[in-house]
Amino acid sequence: MPSAADFGTGVTVNRVTVTSPTSAIANVTVTGAATIGFHTVTLGGVSEPGAGPFLVTAAAPPFPRLATASPAF
C-alpha cells in the first residue's frame, strides 16, 4: 500500500494514512509557491486517477472591517 503522496509543487504533505487497499487520507499544507489550478495526485509514486485532481484556488479576499466611526458614541 502507498505510504507517500505528492500533490505537486507548493503542496506539502504532512501525513498520509492508508485506511484500506483503495483509500487513503492525506493532511496537506498549501504554500504560496503552489500554482493555482489542478494538480495531479500521486500515491506511492503512481499517479492515481481516482485520487484527484486536487484543485488549488486563490485565497479568499479579506473581509472589510470598520476601523473607526464618527461621531463616536
Order of alpha helices (4+ residues) and beta strands (2+ residues): beta-beta-beta-beta-beta-beta-beta
